[in-house]
Amino acid sequence: MNFLFAFLLGSVPPAISTPAVSSAIYTPAALNTAQPDEVDRLIAAGRAELDAGRAEQAQVLFEEADAKTGSHMRTRVWVLRSWIDQGRYNDAFDQMQLLERAGAKGAAVDYIFGMGSYRRALDNIAAGGSSTVQLALVDAANYLKGATDGDPDLFDDAFTPLAHAAWLAHEPSQLKLAVNSAERGTIARPKSHNANYVHGLVLAWQTIEAAGREDEKTKQAAAKKGLAAFAKAAKLLPKDKSTVSDRAEYHLQAATLALWIPDKDLASREYAHAIGSDPSKVDFGVIWGALAGGENGVAFFVTCLEDAKAQYLKRWGDKTKGDATLLWWLGYAQTETGAYEEADKNLEQAVQKWPAYENAYWYQALARYRAENYKGAAEALETWWDKNPASLVTMINGNPELHIGIVYYTQGKCYAAGPTGAAQAAVCAEILCGVEPANWERWNDLGLFSRDSGEVLRRSSKKQEDQDKAVVYFERSLEAYKKGMDLAPEQAGLYNDGAVILHYYLDREFEQAMTWYSKSQNLAVKALANPDLKDFERTRTEIAKRDSADNLKKIRKLIQRRKKTRERDKKTDDGDPLSLAG
């Protein structure tokens, strides 16, 4: 993201609500005999209310002063000014045009048209912007320059809006005007955090402009002053939580400016302050791009976010959800630096706080995978698979060569760990079937691992629920082998393995099992007659030929044995009933 554009996005205040428009029309009047000190007191009190953001209260005071002067321009200008801060700039324009036609002119006229144009431009930007914004900003700068040139002491609150309007319009010819006006604004309002913030924005503009001209001296001087302005703005903010958004913004702009010096350490600290205040204000992708590049860059990024996390917890505690994005990015980065245990914890917290961050399960699995905790990796994958299989498939397909390899390797490691790892291997196999549904070998793996998972349960537990779950595994194994047969009907092993499930595990459909055993035999004989058959395929086919022949003999014997049992039972049932008589 362009750094200057980042400044622009962060500088626009929220839209102002618009109260009902008054229908009263005012015209200039001669100054009455009210005591000047009382009028001055009311104006001063009203301007203090304006500075504090309380325009409605200011209006009451200004109207009282205006009544004492008979709506003289001296007081009328401040009534109109209070309207502007309530969003009634069109009403203020209408009134000022009437006053102009009645003979009003000079700095007060420029002041109202300038402040109104400025507020209208800000509201327009907050609403999404339009083609008239630039014109309104240029008008604001020109009018406010007229006001401050005409009466800089009376209209000293116009210096900061003038600088901000020039900065937003971003006309190169107005840079000097913006710098001077921003500085005058801080002199007029030294305790205003907004005046100092705008001063920082304008000095950042000057820094970037100087960098473009390769004027290193001006660039460094402007950046130093800009950083001081942002720091002062943050310091002047009230300490309560209502100002955290502004605080984050001021630190964010300072971080961006620090990168132009460049001072990466300072930028990192400022980013941490911004995130620790309000994580929603920052674009973590931009911060990643700014800090994570170069040698040890990711570790640098992690340090920044760890600092931010500590500040956030101190300010907000650990029961909020506002740090979910911070935790996600911290966990993601820690998977790259080798802090796998910390990554696992942070990613878990992120997705628990914000379930939409479900890809945290992938990076959680990756952290465990890199820590050689393959069972844990499979469990993280299983959690996502159970919640949203389509989303996990999309994630893996984002980088299939790498991601499929990770899941496949995890599958192999789980299965190699012994009988208890079969269930995790089956999960991985099921996921890979979702990723590559046309690959028969994925279904073959799923059939094998599901069969073994069921067998482990059947042998290790006598609980009915576990026995029932074993049957579910066997049924899934059978369906997997059937799918494999559909995709690769020439593979002898699939028919033997599918028949084994019917024969040994589900104990049903013996005729179908014999058909598959026979088909496995025939396919194997045909395949082995091919001299070009690859060694691996030859070995696998020879096993299928051998096993299907043995299994075919066994199932025939089983069928005969059960037939004899049924006949014997039938004879017993048809014979003389047993009697208790002697």
Beta strands, then each sheet from edge to edge (+ up, - down):
end
